[in-house]
Amino acid sequence: MTTTFLLVRHAAHDRIGQFLAGRTADVPLGEAGRKQAERLAARLACEGIASIYTSPRKRTRETAGAVAAASGLAEVTTTEALDEVDFGAWSGKTFEALHTDPLWRQWNSERSRVRAPSGETMFDVQRRVTQLVAALEKKNGGTKIALVSHADVIKSLVCHVLGLSLDAWPRFEIAPASVSAVVASDGDLKLLMLNREAPNLDETAHLLTARR
């Protein structure tokens, strides 16, 4: 019996790429992001999602709400396990300002070794998201679960599944409103799909099987 986890990055906010939103609670989706979320929700409506879990941030809750509405689900569960990285003193700063900080540059080259100032390490992030996946597989095995989160959180889980160092984070992209998928069976995890615009997962699984 396998459990499928759809790893959904939130849709775009208006200042994406300009500043580190981090755990700034009131950053909503922009107009383009709301349209992204609607398209994402429409594509996922036929996937048979049984439950949705989301980060507490507003941009993730709005994305999760769109998916839930399209999928006919009345409830979305908020969990801190999917929260954005705690960037501590870096949260809310512009990337222009951050690039002058030597610790920020070190963070981006050695995430396996550096802690955000007054914040988390990427191992902290990876531990909480992998523990959530393990708990949800045990609780809701055999279902399809959407986890709506943030790029670095999703990347930490993908690195775990693939046996990669956390320093491998720049080697793949997790775009706004993208979907990646991991399947779990008795605790074993396998990456099914990475950074896609919500294709039909049954079709994806069929293609992967055909290529073996």
PyMOL CGO cylinders between C-alpha atoms (Angstrom):
from pymol import cmd
from pymol.cgo import CYLINDER

trace = [
    CYLINDER, 0.00, 0.00, 0.00, 1.51, 3.31, -1.08, 0.3, 1, 1, 1, 1, 1, 1,
    CYLINDER, 1.51, 3.31, -1.08, 0.82, 6.84, 0.07, 0.3, 1, 1, 1, 1, 1, 1,
    CYLINDER, 0.82, 6.84, 0.07, 1.34, 9.68, -2.41, 0.3, 1, 1, 1, 1, 1, 1,
    CYLINDER, 1.34, 9.68, -2.41, 2.46, 13.08, -1.18, 0.3, 1, 1, 1, 1, 1, 1,
    CYLINDER, 2.46, 13.08, -1.18, 1.94, 16.01, -3.53, 0.3, 1, 1, 1, 1, 1, 1,
    CYLINDER, 1.94, 16.01, -3.53, 4.53, 18.64, -2.59, 0.3, 1, 1, 1, 1, 1, 1,
    CYLINDER, 4.53, 18.64, -2.59, 3.00, 21.95, -3.62, 0.3, 1, 1, 1, 1, 1, 1,
    CYLINDER, 3.00, 21.95, -3.62, 4.88, 25.22, -3.47, 0.3, 1, 1, 1, 1, 1, 1,
    CYLINDER, 4.88, 25.22, -3.47, 2.65, 28.21, -2.83, 0.3, 1, 1, 1, 1, 1, 1,
    CYLINDER, 2.65, 28.21, -2.83, 1.78, 30.47, -5.77, 0.3, 1, 1, 1, 1, 1, 1,
    CYLINDER, 1.78, 30.47, -5.77, 3.54, 33.80, -6.25, 0.3, 1, 1, 1, 1, 1, 1,
    CYLINDER, 3.54, 33.80, -6.25, 3.25, 36.91, -4.13, 0.3, 1, 1, 1, 1, 1, 1,
    CYLINDER, 3.25, 36.91, -4.13, 3.87, 40.34, -5.65, 0.3, 1, 1, 1, 1, 1, 1,
    CYLINDER, 3.87, 40.34, -5.65, 7.41, 40.75, -4.30, 0.3, 1, 1, 1, 1, 1, 1,
    CYLINDER, 7.41, 40.75, -4.30, 8.72, 37.28, -5.01, 0.3, 1, 1, 1, 1, 1, 1,
    CYLINDER, 8.72, 37.28, -5.01, 12.42, 37.44, -5.85, 0.3, 1, 1, 1, 1, 1, 1,
    CYLINDER, 12.42, 37.44, -5.85, 12.76, 40.89, -4.27, 0.3, 1, 1, 1, 1, 1, 1,
    CYLINDER, 12.76, 40.89, -4.27, 12.82, 40.18, -0.54, 0.3, 1, 1, 1, 1, 1, 1,
    CYLINDER, 12.82, 40.18, -0.54, 13.00, 37.24, 1.83, 0.3, 1, 1, 1, 1, 1, 1,
    CYLINDER, 13.00, 37.24, 1.83, 9.40, 36.85, 2.95, 0.3, 1, 1, 1, 1, 1, 1,
    CYLINDER, 9.40, 36.85, 2.95, 10.33, 34.14, 5.43, 0.3, 1, 1, 1, 1, 1, 1,
    CYLINDER, 10.33, 34.14, 5.43, 7.81, 33.91, 8.26, 0.3, 1, 1, 1, 1, 1, 1,
    CYLINDER, 7.81, 33.91, 8.26, 6.28, 37.31, 7.61, 0.3, 1, 1, 1, 1, 1, 1,
    CYLINDER, 6.28, 37.31, 7.61, 2.74, 36.17, 8.34, 0.3, 1, 1, 1, 1, 1, 1,
    CYLINDER, 2.74, 36.17, 8.34, 0.72, 38.58, 6.23, 0.3, 1, 1, 1, 1, 1, 1,
    CYLINDER, 0.72, 38.58, 6.23, 2.31, 38.19, 2.77, 0.3, 1, 1, 1, 1, 1, 1,
    CYLINDER, 2.31, 38.19, 2.77, -0.65, 37.29, 0.53, 0.3, 1, 1, 1, 1, 1, 1,
    CYLINDER, -0.65, 37.29, 0.53, -0.72, 36.01, -3.01, 0.3, 1, 1, 1, 1, 1, 1,
    CYLINDER, -0.72, 36.01, -3.01, -0.61, 38.69, -5.68, 0.3, 1, 1, 1, 1, 1, 1,
    CYLINDER, -0.61, 38.69, -5.68, -3.05, 38.85, -8.58, 0.3, 1, 1, 1, 1, 1, 1,
    CYLINDER, -3.05, 38.85, -8.58, -0.79, 36.69, -10.75, 0.3, 1, 1, 1, 1, 1, 1,
    CYLINDER, -0.79, 36.69, -10.75, -0.38, 34.29, -7.84, 0.3, 1, 1, 1, 1, 1, 1,
    CYLINDER, -0.38, 34.29, -7.84, -4.13, 33.92, -7.36, 0.3, 1, 1, 1, 1, 1, 1,
    CYLINDER, -4.13, 33.92, -7.36, -4.47, 33.00, -11.03, 0.3, 1, 1, 1, 1, 1, 1,
    CYLINDER, -4.47, 33.00, -11.03, -1.62, 30.52, -10.63, 0.3, 1, 1, 1, 1, 1, 1,
    CYLINDER, -1.62, 30.52, -10.63, -3.39, 28.98, -7.64, 0.3, 1, 1, 1, 1, 1, 1,
    CYLINDER, -3.39, 28.98, -7.64, -6.65, 28.68, -9.59, 0.3, 1, 1, 1, 1, 1, 1,
    CYLINDER, -6.65, 28.68, -9.59, -4.91, 26.91, -12.48, 0.3, 1, 1, 1, 1, 1, 1,
    CYLINDER, -4.91, 26.91, -12.48, -3.10, 24.63, -10.05, 0.3, 1, 1, 1, 1, 1, 1,
    CYLINDER, -3.10, 24.63, -10.05, -6.33, 23.82, -8.23, 0.3, 1, 1, 1, 1, 1, 1,
    CYLINDER, -6.33, 23.82, -8.23, -8.14, 23.00, -11.47, 0.3, 1, 1, 1, 1, 1, 1,
    CYLINDER, -8.14, 23.00, -11.47, -5.40, 20.57, -12.51, 0.3, 1, 1, 1, 1, 1, 1,
    CYLINDER, -5.40, 20.57, -12.51, -5.34, 18.87, -9.09, 0.3, 1, 1, 1, 1, 1, 1,
    CYLINDER, -5.34, 18.87, -9.09, -9.12, 18.58, -8.81, 0.3, 1, 1, 1, 1, 1, 1,
    CYLINDER, -9.12, 18.58, -8.81, -9.11, 15.21, -10.56, 0.3, 1, 1, 1, 1, 1, 1,
    CYLINDER, -9.11, 15.21, -10.56, -6.30, 13.71, -8.47, 0.3, 1, 1, 1, 1, 1, 1,
    CYLINDER, -6.30, 13.71, -8.47, -8.45, 12.34, -5.66, 0.3, 1, 1, 1, 1, 1, 1,
    CYLINDER, -8.45, 12.34, -5.66, -6.70, 14.23, -2.89, 0.3, 1, 1, 1, 1, 1, 1,
    CYLINDER, -6.70, 14.23, -2.89, -7.90, 12.93, 0.48, 0.3, 1, 1, 1, 1, 1, 1,
    CYLINDER, -7.90, 12.93, 0.48, -6.41, 15.62, 2.73, 0.3, 1, 1, 1, 1, 1, 1,
    CYLINDER, -6.41, 15.62, 2.73, -4.44, 18.86, 2.58, 0.3, 1, 1, 1, 1, 1, 1,
    CYLINDER, -4.44, 18.86, 2.58, -1.86, 20.14, 5.04, 0.3, 1, 1, 1, 1, 1, 1,
    CYLINDER, -1.86, 20.14, 5.04, -0.39, 23.61, 4.81, 0.3, 1, 1, 1, 1, 1, 1,
    CYLINDER, -0.39, 23.61, 4.81, 2.21, 25.92, 6.28, 0.3, 1, 1, 1, 1, 1, 1,
    CYLINDER, 2.21, 25.92, 6.28, 0.76, 28.68, 8.51, 0.3, 1, 1, 1, 1, 1, 1,
    CYLINDER, 0.76, 28.68, 8.51, 1.87, 31.46, 6.13, 0.3, 1, 1, 1, 1, 1, 1,
    CYLINDER, 1.87, 31.46, 6.13, -0.91, 33.37, 4.38, 0.3, 1, 1, 1, 1, 1, 1,
    CYLINDER, -0.91, 33.37, 4.38, 0.44, 32.68, 0.88, 0.3, 1, 1, 1, 1, 1, 1,
    CYLINDER, 0.44, 32.68, 0.88, 0.40, 28.93, 1.52, 0.3, 1, 1, 1, 1, 1, 1,
    CYLINDER, 0.40, 28.93, 1.52, -3.03, 28.98, 3.18, 0.3, 1, 1, 1, 1, 1, 1,
    CYLINDER, -3.03, 28.98, 3.18, -4.50, 30.84, 0.20, 0.3, 1, 1, 1, 1, 1, 1,
    CYLINDER, -4.50, 30.84, 0.20, -2.95, 28.33, -2.21, 0.3, 1, 1, 1, 1, 1, 1,
    CYLINDER, -2.95, 28.33, -2.21, -4.17, 25.40, -0.13, 0.3, 1, 1, 1, 1, 1, 1,
    CYLINDER, -4.17, 25.40, -0.13, -7.65, 26.94, 0.07, 0.3, 1, 1, 1, 1, 1, 1,
    CYLINDER, -7.65, 26.94, 0.07, -7.90, 27.10, -3.71, 0.3, 1, 1, 1, 1, 1, 1,
    CYLINDER, -7.90, 27.10, -3.71, -6.86, 23.46, -4.03, 0.3, 1, 1, 1, 1, 1, 1,
    CYLINDER, -6.86, 23.46, -4.03, -9.31, 22.40, -1.32, 0.3, 1, 1, 1, 1, 1, 1,
    CYLINDER, -9.31, 22.40, -1.32, -12.23, 24.24, -2.96, 0.3, 1, 1, 1, 1, 1, 1,
    CYLINDER, -12.23, 24.24, -2.96, -11.55, 22.67, -6.35, 0.3, 1, 1, 1, 1, 1, 1,
    CYLINDER, -11.55, 22.67, -6.35, -11.12, 19.22, -4.79, 0.3, 1, 1, 1, 1, 1, 1,
    CYLINDER, -11.12, 19.22, -4.79, -14.32, 19.41, -2.73, 0.3, 1, 1, 1, 1, 1, 1,
    CYLINDER, -14.32, 19.41, -2.73, -12.52, 19.30, 0.61, 0.3, 1, 1, 1, 1, 1, 1,
    CYLINDER, -12.52, 19.30, 0.61, -14.03, 21.27, 3.47, 0.3, 1, 1, 1, 1, 1, 1,
    CYLINDER, -14.03, 21.27, 3.47, -10.97, 21.29, 5.70, 0.3, 1, 1, 1, 1, 1, 1,
    CYLINDER, -10.97, 21.29, 5.70, -7.30, 22.22, 5.42, 0.3, 1, 1, 1, 1, 1, 1,
    CYLINDER, -7.30, 22.22, 5.42, -4.97, 21.37, 8.30, 0.3, 1, 1, 1, 1, 1, 1,
    CYLINDER, -4.97, 21.37, 8.30, -2.33, 23.93, 9.24, 0.3, 1, 1, 1, 1, 1, 1,
    CYLINDER, -2.33, 23.93, 9.24, 0.93, 22.53, 10.61, 0.3, 1, 1, 1, 1, 1, 1,
    CYLINDER, 0.93, 22.53, 10.61, 4.17, 24.17, 11.70, 0.3, 1, 1, 1, 1, 1, 1,
    CYLINDER, 4.17, 24.17, 11.70, 6.05, 21.21, 10.24, 0.3, 1, 1, 1, 1, 1, 1,
    CYLINDER, 6.05, 21.21, 10.24, 5.49, 22.76, 6.79, 0.3, 1, 1, 1, 1, 1, 1,
    CYLINDER, 5.49, 22.76, 6.79, 6.32, 26.31, 7.85, 0.3, 1, 1, 1, 1, 1, 1,
    CYLINDER, 6.32, 26.31, 7.85, 8.89, 28.36, 5.97, 0.3, 1, 1, 1, 1, 1, 1,
    CYLINDER, 8.89, 28.36, 5.97, 12.48, 28.20, 7.15, 0.3, 1, 1, 1, 1, 1, 1,
    CYLINDER, 12.48, 28.20, 7.15, 12.94, 30.29, 10.27, 0.3, 1, 1, 1, 1, 1, 1,
    CYLINDER, 12.94, 30.29, 10.27, 15.38, 32.80, 8.79, 0.3, 1, 1, 1, 1, 1, 1,
    CYLINDER, 15.38, 32.80, 8.79, 15.56, 34.75, 12.04, 0.3, 1, 1, 1, 1, 1, 1,
    CYLINDER, 15.56, 34.75, 12.04, 17.08, 38.20, 11.57, 0.3, 1, 1, 1, 1, 1, 1,
    CYLINDER, 17.08, 38.20, 11.57, 17.13, 37.77, 7.78, 0.3, 1, 1, 1, 1, 1, 1,
    CYLINDER, 17.13, 37.77, 7.78, 13.33, 37.63, 7.47, 0.3, 1, 1, 1, 1, 1, 1,
    CYLINDER, 13.33, 37.63, 7.47, 11.87, 40.60, 5.59, 0.3, 1, 1, 1, 1, 1, 1,
    CYLINDER, 11.87, 40.60, 5.59, 15.22, 41.84, 4.24, 0.3, 1, 1, 1, 1, 1, 1,
    CYLINDER, 15.22, 41.84, 4.24, 15.70, 42.54, 0.55, 0.3, 1, 1, 1, 1, 1, 1,
    CYLINDER, 15.70, 42.54, 0.55, 17.95, 40.20, -1.38, 0.3, 1, 1, 1, 1, 1, 1,
    CYLINDER, 17.95, 40.20, -1.38, 20.03, 43.22, -2.35, 0.3, 1, 1, 1, 1, 1, 1,
    CYLINDER, 20.03, 43.22, -2.35, 20.80, 43.81, 1.32, 0.3, 1, 1, 1, 1, 1, 1,
    CYLINDER, 20.80, 43.81, 1.32, 21.30, 40.12, 2.07, 0.3, 1, 1, 1, 1, 1, 1,
    CYLINDER, 21.30, 40.12, 2.07, 23.91, 39.69, -0.65, 0.3, 1, 1, 1, 1, 1, 1,
    CYLINDER, 23.91, 39.69, -0.65, 26.20, 42.06, 1.31, 0.3, 1, 1, 1, 1, 1, 1,
    CYLINDER, 26.20, 42.06, 1.31, 26.06, 39.75, 4.36, 0.3, 1, 1, 1, 1, 1, 1,
    CYLINDER, 26.06, 39.75, 4.36, 28.95, 37.21, 4.43, 0.3, 1, 1, 1, 1, 1, 1,
    CYLINDER, 28.95, 37.21, 4.43, 26.90, 34.79, 6.54, 0.3, 1, 1, 1, 1, 1, 1,
    CYLINDER, 26.90, 34.79, 6.54, 24.11, 34.84, 3.94, 0.3, 1, 1, 1, 1, 1, 1,
    CYLINDER, 24.11, 34.84, 3.94, 26.61, 34.01, 1.21, 0.3, 1, 1, 1, 1, 1, 1,
    CYLINDER, 26.61, 34.01, 1.21, 27.98, 31.18, 3.35, 0.3, 1, 1, 1, 1, 1, 1,
    CYLINDER, 27.98, 31.18, 3.35, 24.44, 29.93, 4.01, 0.3, 1, 1, 1, 1, 1, 1,
    CYLINDER, 24.44, 29.93, 4.01, 23.87, 29.62, 0.27, 0.3, 1, 1, 1, 1, 1, 1,
    CYLINDER, 23.87, 29.62, 0.27, 27.09, 27.69, -0.31, 0.3, 1, 1, 1, 1, 1, 1,
    CYLINDER, 27.09, 27.69, -0.31, 27.12, 25.51, 2.84, 0.3, 1, 1, 1, 1, 1, 1,
    CYLINDER, 27.12, 25.51, 2.84, 23.59, 25.03, 4.07, 0.3, 1, 1, 1, 1, 1, 1,
    CYLINDER, 23.59, 25.03, 4.07, 24.58, 21.80, 5.76, 0.3, 1, 1, 1, 1, 1, 1,
    CYLINDER, 24.58, 21.80, 5.76, 26.79, 23.79, 8.14, 0.3, 1, 1, 1, 1, 1, 1,
    CYLINDER, 26.79, 23.79, 8.14, 25.24, 27.23, 8.68, 0.3, 1, 1, 1, 1, 1, 1,
    CYLINDER, 25.24, 27.23, 8.68, 22.40, 28.35, 10.92, 0.3, 1, 1, 1, 1, 1, 1,
    CYLINDER, 22.40, 28.35, 10.92, 20.31, 31.40, 10.05, 0.3, 1, 1, 1, 1, 1, 1,
    CYLINDER, 20.31, 31.40, 10.05, 20.91, 34.14, 12.67, 0.3, 1, 1, 1, 1, 1, 1,
    CYLINDER, 20.91, 34.14, 12.67, 18.54, 33.38, 15.56, 0.3, 1, 1, 1, 1, 1, 1,
    CYLINDER, 18.54, 33.38, 15.56, 16.84, 30.88, 13.26, 0.3, 1, 1, 1, 1, 1, 1,
    CYLINDER, 16.84, 30.88, 13.26, 16.99, 27.31, 12.00, 0.3, 1, 1, 1, 1, 1, 1,
    CYLINDER, 16.99, 27.31, 12.00, 19.46, 25.07, 10.25, 0.3, 1, 1, 1, 1, 1, 1,
    CYLINDER, 19.46, 25.07, 10.25, 18.34, 23.21, 7.14, 0.3, 1, 1, 1, 1, 1, 1,
    CYLINDER, 18.34, 23.21, 7.14, 18.71, 19.99, 9.13, 0.3, 1, 1, 1, 1, 1, 1,
    CYLINDER, 18.71, 19.99, 9.13, 16.04, 21.34, 11.50, 0.3, 1, 1, 1, 1, 1, 1,
    CYLINDER, 16.04, 21.34, 11.50, 13.79, 21.96, 8.51, 0.3, 1, 1, 1, 1, 1, 1,
    CYLINDER, 13.79, 21.96, 8.51, 14.47, 18.55, 6.99, 0.3, 1, 1, 1, 1, 1, 1,
    CYLINDER, 14.47, 18.55, 6.99, 13.83, 16.78, 10.28, 0.3, 1, 1, 1, 1, 1, 1,
    CYLINDER, 13.83, 16.78, 10.28, 10.40, 18.34, 10.83, 0.3, 1, 1, 1, 1, 1, 1,
    CYLINDER, 10.40, 18.34, 10.83, 9.13, 17.74, 7.31, 0.3, 1, 1, 1, 1, 1, 1,
    CYLINDER, 9.13, 17.74, 7.31, 10.36, 14.13, 7.15, 0.3, 1, 1, 1, 1, 1, 1,
    CYLINDER, 10.36, 14.13, 7.15, 8.80, 13.41, 10.54, 0.3, 1, 1, 1, 1, 1, 1,
    CYLINDER, 8.80, 13.41, 10.54, 5.50, 14.80, 9.27, 0.3, 1, 1, 1, 1, 1, 1,
    CYLINDER, 5.50, 14.80, 9.27, 5.62, 12.59, 6.18, 0.3, 1, 1, 1, 1, 1, 1,
    CYLINDER, 5.62, 12.59, 6.18, 6.33, 9.52, 8.31, 0.3, 1, 1, 1, 1, 1, 1,
    CYLINDER, 6.33, 9.52, 8.31, 3.48, 10.33, 10.69, 0.3, 1, 1, 1, 1, 1, 1,
    CYLINDER, 3.48, 10.33, 10.69, 1.00, 10.97, 7.88, 0.3, 1, 1, 1, 1, 1, 1,
    CYLINDER, 1.00, 10.97, 7.88, 1.92, 7.74, 6.11, 0.3, 1, 1, 1, 1, 1, 1,
    CYLINDER, 1.92, 7.74, 6.11, 1.28, 5.85, 9.33, 0.3, 1, 1, 1, 1, 1, 1,
    CYLINDER, 1.28, 5.85, 9.33, -2.01, 7.67, 9.94, 0.3, 1, 1, 1, 1, 1, 1,
    CYLINDER, -2.01, 7.67, 9.94, -3.40, 7.92, 6.40, 0.3, 1, 1, 1, 1, 1, 1,
    CYLINDER, -3.40, 7.92, 6.40, -1.65, 5.16, 4.48, 0.3, 1, 1, 1, 1, 1, 1,
    CYLINDER, -1.65, 5.16, 4.48, -2.89, 4.43, 0.97, 0.3, 1, 1, 1, 1, 1, 1,
    CYLINDER, -2.89, 4.43, 0.97, -4.26, 7.92, 0.31, 0.3, 1, 1, 1, 1, 1, 1,
    CYLINDER, -4.26, 7.92, 0.31, -3.13, 10.95, -1.66, 0.3, 1, 1, 1, 1, 1, 1,
    CYLINDER, -3.13, 10.95, -1.66, -2.10, 13.91, 0.51, 0.3, 1, 1, 1, 1, 1, 1,
    CYLINDER, -2.10, 13.91, 0.51, -1.23, 17.46, -0.58, 0.3, 1, 1, 1, 1, 1, 1,
    CYLINDER, -1.23, 17.46, -0.58, 1.46, 19.28, 1.42, 0.3, 1, 1, 1, 1, 1, 1,
    CYLINDER, 1.46, 19.28, 1.42, 1.46, 23.00, 0.62, 0.3, 1, 1, 1, 1, 1, 1,
    CYLINDER, 1.46, 23.00, 0.62, 4.73, 24.58, 1.66, 0.3, 1, 1, 1, 1, 1, 1,
    CYLINDER, 4.73, 24.58, 1.66, 7.77, 26.58, 0.56, 0.3, 1, 1, 1, 1, 1, 1,
    CYLINDER, 7.77, 26.58, 0.56, 10.62, 25.99, -1.88, 0.3, 1, 1, 1, 1, 1, 1,
    CYLINDER, 10.62, 25.99, -1.88, 13.37, 25.31, 0.67, 0.3, 1, 1, 1, 1, 1, 1,
    CYLINDER, 13.37, 25.31, 0.67, 11.16, 23.03, 2.74, 0.3, 1, 1, 1, 1, 1, 1,
    CYLINDER, 11.16, 23.03, 2.74, 10.26, 20.97, -0.32, 0.3, 1, 1, 1, 1, 1, 1,
    CYLINDER, 10.26, 20.97, -0.32, 13.90, 20.92, -1.42, 0.3, 1, 1, 1, 1, 1, 1,
    CYLINDER, 13.90, 20.92, -1.42, 14.97, 19.57, 1.97, 0.3, 1, 1, 1, 1, 1, 1,
    CYLINDER, 14.97, 19.57, 1.97, 12.53, 16.68, 1.63, 0.3, 1, 1, 1, 1, 1, 1,
    CYLINDER, 12.53, 16.68, 1.63, 13.59, 15.94, -1.95, 0.3, 1, 1, 1, 1, 1, 1,
    CYLINDER, 13.59, 15.94, -1.95, 17.25, 15.90, -0.87, 0.3, 1, 1, 1, 1, 1, 1,
    CYLINDER, 17.25, 15.90, -0.87, 16.34, 13.40, 1.86, 0.3, 1, 1, 1, 1, 1, 1,
    CYLINDER, 16.34, 13.40, 1.86, 14.45, 11.15, -0.56, 0.3, 1, 1, 1, 1, 1, 1,
    CYLINDER, 14.45, 11.15, -0.56, 17.30, 11.18, -3.10, 0.3, 1, 1, 1, 1, 1, 1,
    CYLINDER, 17.30, 11.18, -3.10, 20.06, 10.81, -0.53, 0.3, 1, 1, 1, 1, 1, 1,
    CYLINDER, 20.06, 10.81, -0.53, 21.56, 14.18, -1.48, 0.3, 1, 1, 1, 1, 1, 1,
    CYLINDER, 21.56, 14.18, -1.48, 23.42, 16.60, 0.74, 0.3, 1, 1, 1, 1, 1, 1,
    CYLINDER, 23.42, 16.60, 0.74, 21.44, 19.68, 1.70, 0.3, 1, 1, 1, 1, 1, 1,
    CYLINDER, 21.44, 19.68, 1.70, 24.14, 21.60, -0.16, 0.3, 1, 1, 1, 1, 1, 1,
    CYLINDER, 24.14, 21.60, -0.16, 22.65, 20.19, -3.39, 0.3, 1, 1, 1, 1, 1, 1,
    CYLINDER, 22.65, 20.19, -3.39, 19.70, 22.58, -3.13, 0.3, 1, 1, 1, 1, 1, 1,
    CYLINDER, 19.70, 22.58, -3.13, 20.72, 24.78, -6.15, 0.3, 1, 1, 1, 1, 1, 1,
    CYLINDER, 20.72, 24.78, -6.15, 20.81, 21.78, -8.50, 0.3, 1, 1, 1, 1, 1, 1,
    CYLINDER, 20.81, 21.78, -8.50, 17.04, 21.68, -9.00, 0.3, 1, 1, 1, 1, 1, 1,
    CYLINDER, 17.04, 21.68, -9.00, 14.18, 24.17, -9.09, 0.3, 1, 1, 1, 1, 1, 1,
    CYLINDER, 14.18, 24.17, -9.09, 10.94, 24.33, -7.12, 0.3, 1, 1, 1, 1, 1, 1,
    CYLINDER, 10.94, 24.33, -7.12, 8.90, 27.03, -8.85, 0.3, 1, 1, 1, 1, 1, 1,
    CYLINDER, 8.90, 27.03, -8.85, 5.85, 28.87, -7.50, 0.3, 1, 1, 1, 1, 1, 1,
    CYLINDER, 5.85, 28.87, -7.50, 2.66, 26.79, -7.87, 0.3, 1, 1, 1, 1, 1, 1,
    CYLINDER, 2.66, 26.79, -7.87, 4.68, 23.75, -8.93, 0.3, 1, 1, 1, 1, 1, 1,
    CYLINDER, 4.68, 23.75, -8.93, 3.98, 20.19, -7.84, 0.3, 1, 1, 1, 1, 1, 1,
    CYLINDER, 3.98, 20.19, -7.84, 6.47, 17.50, -6.96, 0.3, 1, 1, 1, 1, 1, 1,
    CYLINDER, 6.47, 17.50, -6.96, 5.43, 14.05, -5.79, 0.3, 1, 1, 1, 1, 1, 1,
    CYLINDER, 5.43, 14.05, -5.79, 6.85, 11.48, -3.41, 0.3, 1, 1, 1, 1, 1, 1,
    CYLINDER, 6.85, 11.48, -3.41, 5.42, 8.02, -2.84, 0.3, 1, 1, 1, 1, 1, 1,
    CYLINDER, 5.42, 8.02, -2.84, 5.87, 6.23, 0.48, 0.3, 1, 1, 1, 1, 1, 1,
    CYLINDER, 5.87, 6.23, 0.48, 5.55, 2.53, 1.16, 0.3, 1, 1, 1, 1, 1, 1,
    CYLINDER, 5.55, 2.53, 1.16, 6.39, 1.09, 4.58, 0.3, 1, 1, 1, 1, 1, 1,
    CYLINDER, 6.39, 1.09, 4.58, 8.66, 4.03, 5.25, 0.3, 1, 1, 1, 1, 1, 1,
    CYLINDER, 8.66, 4.03, 5.25, 10.52, 3.81, 1.95, 0.3, 1, 1, 1, 1, 1, 1,
    CYLINDER, 10.52, 3.81, 1.95, 10.32, 7.01, -0.10, 0.3, 1, 1, 1, 1, 1, 1,
    CYLINDER, 10.32, 7.01, -0.10, 10.64, 7.46, -3.84, 0.3, 1, 1, 1, 1, 1, 1,
    CYLINDER, 10.64, 7.46, -3.84, 10.50, 10.61, -5.94, 0.3, 1, 1, 1, 1, 1, 1,
    CYLINDER, 10.50, 10.61, -5.94, 7.82, 10.32, -8.60, 0.3, 1, 1, 1, 1, 1, 1,
    CYLINDER, 7.82, 10.32, -8.60, 7.82, 13.83, -10.06, 0.3, 1, 1, 1, 1, 1, 1,
    CYLINDER, 7.82, 13.83, -10.06, 9.76, 17.08, -9.65, 0.3, 1, 1, 1, 1, 1, 1,
    CYLINDER, 9.76, 17.08, -9.65, 8.75, 20.72, -10.22, 0.3, 1, 1, 1, 1, 1, 1,
    CYLINDER, 8.75, 20.72, -10.22, 5.89, 20.13, -12.62, 0.3, 1, 1, 1, 1, 1, 1,
    CYLINDER, 5.89, 20.13, -12.62, 2.88, 22.26, -13.43, 0.3, 1, 1, 1, 1, 1, 1,
    CYLINDER, 2.88, 22.26, -13.43, 0.42, 19.83, -11.87, 0.3, 1, 1, 1, 1, 1, 1,
    CYLINDER, 0.42, 19.83, -11.87, 0.15, 17.11, -14.53, 0.3, 1, 1, 1, 1, 1, 1,
    CYLINDER, 0.15, 17.11, -14.53, -2.06, 14.10, -14.07, 0.3, 1, 1, 1, 1, 1, 1,
    CYLINDER, -2.06, 14.10, -14.07, -0.16, 11.82, -11.68, 0.3, 1, 1, 1, 1, 1, 1,
    CYLINDER, -0.16, 11.82, -11.68, -1.63, 8.62, -13.05, 0.3, 1, 1, 1, 1, 1, 1,
    CYLINDER, -1.63, 8.62, -13.05, -0.23, 9.55, -16.46, 0.3, 1, 1, 1, 1, 1, 1,
    CYLINDER, -0.23, 9.55, -16.46, 3.15, 10.37, -14.90, 0.3, 1, 1, 1, 1, 1, 1,
    CYLINDER, 3.15, 10.37, -14.90, 3.31, 7.07, -13.03, 0.3, 1, 1, 1, 1, 1, 1,
    CYLINDER, 3.31, 7.07, -13.03, 2.42, 5.20, -16.22, 0.3, 1, 1, 1, 1, 1, 1,
    CYLINDER, 2.42, 5.20, -16.22, 5.20, 6.94, -18.17, 0.3, 1, 1, 1, 1, 1, 1,
    CYLINDER, 5.20, 6.94, -18.17, 7.77, 6.22, -15.48, 0.3, 1, 1, 1, 1, 1, 1,
    CYLINDER, 7.77, 6.22, -15.48, 6.77, 2.56, -15.40, 0.3, 1, 1, 1, 1, 1, 1,
    CYLINDER, 6.77, 2.56, -15.40, 6.97, 2.33, -19.20, 0.3, 1, 1, 1, 1, 1, 1,
    CYLINDER, 6.97, 2.33, -19.20, 10.52, 3.71, -19.20, 0.3, 1, 1, 1, 1, 1, 1,
    CYLINDER, 10.52, 3.71, -19.20, 11.91, 1.12, -16.78, 0.3, 1, 1, 1, 1, 1, 1,
]
cmd.load_cgo(trace, "trace")
